[in-house]
Amino acid sequence: MGLTAVLLLLLGAPPCEALEAYSPSAFASWAEKDRVIVLQFRSPSCSVCPRQELSLERLAQEEPKPVPVFLQAHYDREEDLRRKYKVEGASALLVFRGRRYLGSSIRLYTEEDIRSFLHQILLQDRGKPKQRPKRRPGPRR
């Protein structure tokens, strides 16, 4: 573990700069583009979060684009969101494709673990038809 990681753990680091702060409008704008969104829940008291944030920051800067969009939500402030998706604790990662919820995991902090989790979730989603709006019934013939 590098010196910066140790300092981040000791000082209770603020959110990473590469991870966009969660807001309903930010989420909606990325969801409209049908992007893969990874939502991280963080808390100042979480011991895993700083290591997880470093890994997410590295994954966000990887070259083969498009990479998922990484958003960060505060565990204590986003209570409605926590209840809706049954988030069990800080350091939870929720994955969406557009507005569609794909899955979640908790306490993953290495790049390899996060990458394999995302790969597994996206493979399960592959081939499923997109949700279509309901058709208006036409006249009977």
C-alpha positions, 0 to 999 in steps of 0.5 A: 500500500502506498504512502498516499493510501495510508494517508487517505486511510488515516485522514478520512479522505474527502471524495475522489475528484475522478468520481462525480458526486451523486445527484438525481439530475447527474444520474438522470443525465447519464441514464438518458445516454444509456451508459453503464453507471457504477454508484458507490456509497461512501461514509467517513467512518468506512474503513474500506471506502478510501481503498475502494475509491483509489481503485475506482479512480484508477478504473475511471482513468483506464484507456479502453473507452467507454468505461462506466460512469462512476458516481459517489453517494454519501451513505448517511445522506441518501437514505431513500436511495439506500432503502430503494436498493436495499444497500447493506452498508457503506462501500456498496457498489450498485450497477445500472445500465441506463435506469435499469438496476443490474446488481450490487456488491459490498466491500470490494476494494481491489481493481481486480475484484471490482473489474471481475464483478462488473464483467460478471454483471454486464455478461448477465445483462448481455442479450436481454432485450431493452425495455420498450414503452408500452404500445397504445392499443390500436383499433381492432380489425 
